Each structure stands twice: as C-alpha cells, then as structure tokens.
C-alpha cells in the first residue's frame, strides 16, 4: 500500500482542501498520515477524520518586527528535526502540502530524504511559507494562471482548490426551513469571511429595503455582528456563522456576495454561483484578495467591487448587473479549466 503524508495548518483554509482529497486518496489505496502543529486547528479537524496525526513544533516567519521573531526560528529548527524523524519513520511515497508555516519543515524534510513533495498555492502570489518550500517541491498546484510567471519553469500546474464533495450535496428545502424563507423566491447569500465584515454588513443593511424587493437575503455576518432589530424582518435571515449548513445555503442561493479569499472563490467557481466579490482592502492585508478578485473578474467569473468603492449605490448596481448577466457568468465558470481539481491533483499524486 502506498503512503502519503498530508501537511498544512494555521487556518481552516490550510486544512479543508486536504480533507477534500481524503475520499479519493483512500479510494486509490493510499495510507494517509498527517503532520501538523501541536495544537493548531488542523489537529482537531484531522483527528475527527480518524487520520493518524503527528504534531511538530511550529514557528511563524514574519516580515515585520515582533519579539517572537527571536524565538520562532528555534521552533522552526526543532520542527524540522521532528519532521525529519517522522518522514524517516513513515517512509511516505509522496508529501502533499496545503501550506502554512507548519508545512515548511515537513516539505524541507521530504526533500532531504528524497521524497517528492507537491505543494498547493491558493493565492495568485505565493506567501512566505510557500516561497520557502517552492525550491524543495516537485510540483506547485495553482489557482491562477498568473502565478505561473512567479514560479520555476515546469513546476506550476493549474488545478484549482480541492472542494469537499458534501458542498455539492446541499438541500434547498433544508435551507428554506432553517432560515424561515420561501423556497420559490430568489435569494442572495452574503458571506463576510470567517469573522464577518463590518464594512459589508453595513452596506448590505443600508440597502436592505431595496434588495428585498427582488430577493430574500441570508446574511452570515460574523460573531458579535447580529442586528437584533432585524430579527423579525420578512425575507431576511442572519447568522453569526454556520458550519455543515453552508452547503444547504449555497444550494438555496441564486447569487453570492463574498470576500475574495482563495478557497472561498474556488468554492463559488466549483458551484458555478454568480457572485459579487468585495476583496479585503490592501490596508488590512497583503493585497492577495484584490489580486484574486481581479483575476476572477478578468476570467468572467465574478463582478468585483473594491472595498473603498463599496456603497449603497455600487452594491445595488452590482446586484442588478449580475442578475441580468447571470447566465454569462455561469457559462464562463462552466468552461473553467479548474472544474475538476481533485482529479487533476490526484493524477499528479499518483504519477509520482
């Protein structure tokens, strides 16, 4: 039986694509092991899947001044030693990394031991962790063609992000019941990211009267961002966050308004949901969401509103535009080369 080591952590976005690969890996006969941090979010998520899990020391490499910059390099060195021992012990045929700083020692240890490593870069421009890993990687899976220009020749493969199978199995009627909405009237789903977005929340609520003339609204507004004055509003349902119910909400929705995180937009692409992207501003990020959104706009997958341009007028105009041209957006997404990411990545894994 072939063995594979999966790695990645720090955020759910560095773990859920690995989880999406599990059914295909098991069907292909792989024995799966996971290396992550001692107590990161990946530990709980992976152990719940009954996958053997190994924790290693992890430190973050920062581009800005922080006192932890003096101690974290020692954690990284310790993590490399632990990863090296695990790779020697497990003897995997291949390592697949979804990124995050915990993955750096694992990929470097794989290289040291002659084990091929495939890494996945979600954003258009590689983050620091993946920049360190790229020289040690056999292949780099990407979501954007523009990323190819930033990578060594022959390493980049356009794959998209693996999407969990259950996301395609939503039940529209369950969503209608959960939200108390009409299953036969069009609906907009608003997703402000894992912790919500005050900017998006405010813009949506400012033009709620106008939106509700044509659409029902499901609003995922983030922890602590519920507006209790809207609890009884007909056609409007709000939640701080959802988990397994998200697949049902996607099935119910005709249009999605979202941030432009790489995993989120790849889910919209896979589900072929007409969407409006409002990327996190450069003032609050390294600008990766802006680049992601621009690429999706260029490909015809998304309508984009820069956060600085978000207003009642711009949001209502975007909703009208996407409503009128929704079939064009669906057609563009249907023709995407990234429509079968799991099989594309599995072909890479099995060919090594």
N, C-alpha and C positions, 0 to 999 in steps of 0.2 A: 504494500500500500504506500502511495506517495504521501509525503508530509509537506504541509505549508505552514509557515509562521505568518500570522497577520499582526500588524502593529499600527499604532496611531492612537492619539488621545489628547486630552486637554479640553476639548469641547465635544458635544454630541456629533457635530459635523465631521469630526475626525474618526468617528466610530460607526455611525449608522450605515455608511456605504460598505464598510467591511461586513456588517451584519447582513446587508442585502446580498452579498456574494455567498453566504453560507449554504443555502439550499443547493446552489449549482456546484459548489465545491464538494459537498457531501455526495451529490449525485454522480460526480466524476470520480469518486472513490478516494478523495483526499482526507487524510487525518489532519485535523485543524488544531493548531495551538495559537495562543495569543500572548504577546508581550506588551505590557503597558506600564503605567506608573503604579506606585504602591497603592494610592488611594484616590486616583482620578475617577472621573465619571465613567471612563471606559471599564473600570473594574466591575462595577455593579451591572452595567449593561451586558457585558460579556459573560459574567458568571451566571446571570439569569438565563443565558442561552445554553448552559451546561457545556461550555467550551473550556478546556484546561487553560488556566490563566496564570501568568507569571509576572510579578511586579518587579520593576527595577527602579533605581534612583533616577530622578529626572530634574534637570535644571533648565531655566529659560535663558536664552541669549538675547539680551536687549540692546537696541540701538541708542537708548537714552540712559542717562545716569541714574543708577539705583544702587543702593548699598549691597543688594543681593548679587550684583554683578561680580563682587569679590568672592562670594561663596559658591555661587551656582556652577562655575566651571569645575569645581571639585566634585559636585554632584554628577555632572556630565561624565567626568572621568570614571567615577565609581560606577555609573550606569553602563558605560562601555565595557568595563570589566565584567559586570553581571551579565550583560547581553552576550558577550563573547563566550562565557561559560555555558550559557543556555543554548546558544547556537551549536557549540561543540557537542553538548549533551543530546539535543533533539535531532541534530543532523537533518534539517529540512531540505527538500529539493528546491524550494523557492521561498522567498520572502516577499510579501506584498504589504506596502506601507501606504496608509492614507494620510500620513503627515502628523504635524505636531512635534514638539521638541522631544517627547519621549521616544519618537521613532528614529531620531538621529543616531543614537548609539547602536540600535538594532541593525540599521542599514549598513553602518560602517563595520559592524562585527560580521555581517554577512559577507561583505566584500573581503575582509581579512581572511575569512575561512573558505573563500572560493564559491560561495553560494550566490546564485543570481538573485538580484532584488529588482522588483518592479515597484515604482512609486507613482502616486497619483497627486497631481496638482490641480486643485479646484479652480483657483483664480487665474486671471489672464497673466499676471506677473507672479512668478514664484516667490513665496515667502522665504524668510531667512532659513528656517529649518530645512526646507526642500532645496534651497540653494546649496547648503552644505552636503545634502545627500545626492544631488544630481551626478557628480563625478563617480560615485560608487554604484549608481543604478545602471541596470541593463536597458530598461525602457522607462519612459516617463509618460504616463497617461494624462491627457489634457482635455479640458472642456472647450478650449478656444483655439482656432487656427492661428490667431495672432501670437499665441505662446510659442509656436514653433520657432519663431525668429530669435527667441531668447534662450534656446536650448542647443546642445551639441547636435550636429547633423546626424540623422539616423536614429536618434533616441526617442523622439516625440511620436506619439500615436494618439490620434483624435478618438476618444472613447466616450466622452460624457461621463457623468457620475452614476454609479450603480444605484438603482432605486428599488426600495423594498417592494416585493410583489404585492403585499397587502394594501399598498397605497392605491393599487388599481382595482381593488375589490370593495370600494365604498358603496354604501346603501343610501340612496337618496331619501327614501322614506324614513330611515332611522334619523337622518339629519333633520328632516322636517319636524319629526316628533320631539327631538332634543331641543330644537330652537323654538318650537311653537309657531312654525311658519307654514305657508301654503305651498305644497309640493308642486303646484302647477304654475306658480308665478316666478319669473326670473329672479335670480339672487346674485349679489356681489359678496365675495368673501374678502375681508381686509385682514392682512397679516403684517404686524409691525415688527417682526423679529421676535426672538425668544423672550426678551424683556419688555417688548412693546415699544412704541414710538410716540412720544407726546406730540411731536410735530404732525404726524399722520393722524393721530387721534383727533386733534383739534380741527384739522382741515376737514375730516370726514363729518364730524359733528356740526361744523359750521354750515355745511351744505346738505345736511341730512334730509331736511324737508324736500329739497329738490330731487335728491336721489330716490327717495321713497315714492315719488310719483310713478316711477317706472320699474323700480327694483325693490326687492327686500334686501336687508343688509345683515350679514353675520360678521361681527366685529371681534377679532382677537386682539385685545387692547393692552395686554401685559399686566403683570402683578401690580396691584395698587392703583390701576388706571380705570376701573369701572366708574361709570357715571350713573349713580343711583336714580337721578331724575329721569333717566331714560328707560328704567326697568319695565315700565308698562307701555312703552311706545309700540304701537302696532306695526308689524313688519320689520322690527329691529330686535336682534338678539346679540348680547355681548357676553364675552367670557374673558377671564384673565388669560387663560391658556387652555389648550386641550391636548390630549395625547392620542390614544387609539381612535378617538372620534374624528380626527383630522381627515381621514380617508373618506368618511361619510360627508363631511362638509365640502370636500373637493367635488365629490360626485353630485352634490346638490347645486353647486355654484356654476354660474354661466360666465362669470368674469371675476378675476382675482386682482386685488391691489396689494402689492408686496414690496418689501425691501428687496435688495438685489444681491443677497448672499449667494454664493455659487451653488450650494446644494439646493437652496430654495428655488432658484430659477431653473435648475435642471429638472426638478420635480414638475414645475409648470410646463416645461418643454415636453417631458415624457407623457404627461397627462393631456397635452395639447389644449391647455386652458388659455383663452385670450386673457391678456394681462396688462396691467399698468405697473411699471417699476418706478419706485422712488428710492434711489440709492442713498445710502448713508453719506453725508457730506464729507469732503476731504478734511474739514476742520475736526471731525470726530473719528477719522480713520486714516489708513494709508492710501485711500482712494481706490481700493480694489473693486468696491461695489460700483463705482462710477464707470470703471473700465468694463466690468461685466455687463452692465446695463447698455452701454454704448455698443458693445459687440452684438447683443441680442437685438437691439434696435436696427443695426445695420443688416442683420440677417432676416429681418422682417418678423421676428418672433414677439416683439414687445413694443409698447408705447412707453416712452420714458419722460418723467418729469424730474428735473433736478430739484433737490430739496429747497434750494434758495428760491426757486420759481414756483413752489407749491402754494396755491391759494385756492379759494373757493372757485374762482373763475377757471383757473387752469385745470383743476380736478374735474369739474363738470364738463369742460371741453374734452378732456381725455376720455371720460366715460362715454360721451356721445360718439367720439371718433371710433373707439374700439367697438362699440355696439354696432355701428354702421358697417365697419370693415372686419367684423369678427371672422367671417369665412376666409378672408385673405390671410389672417394671422394663423388660423388653424391649418390652412394649406401649406404655408411656409414651415410650420413646425412639423407637419407630417412628412415633409421632404428632407428633414434634417438627417445628416449622417450620424447623429448621436442617438438615434431612436432605439438602438439595441445595445446599450452599453455593457450589460452583464455578459452577453455572449462575446462581444469584442474583447473584453478583459479576460474572460475565461480562455479564449483562444490564445492570448498572449501567455497566460499562466501554463497552459498545457503544452505549449510549443517549446518551452524552455527545457 
